[in-house]
């Protein structure tokens, strides 16, 4: 795993979950992973539902660097992929994003 991860948390309404999950796995994730600077990715489904019954998924995209993620987020491809998601599922998903970088770990006191 790389030291930089683009973490995306997606909450999906129950009526759209199956349709969204297939599209996300078969179309969206491969398109993101085809962008420069991405090394791999993985998606999990939370076993607990949100308070209002929506499903929660977490996608981690391993990247070469923070700069690679920022370049993707500013790119035409990044804008196109976000717009495609929003057009298809913007009304039935809630999304939060974070760029995570390995920090200094200390042990002991």
Secondary structure, DSSP 4 states (H G I P E B T S, - for coil): --SEEEEEEEEE-GGGHHHHHHHIIIIIHHHHHTSTTEEEEEEEE-SSPPTTS-EEEEEEEEES-HHHHHHHHHSHHHHHHHHHHHHHHTTTEEEEEEEEE--------
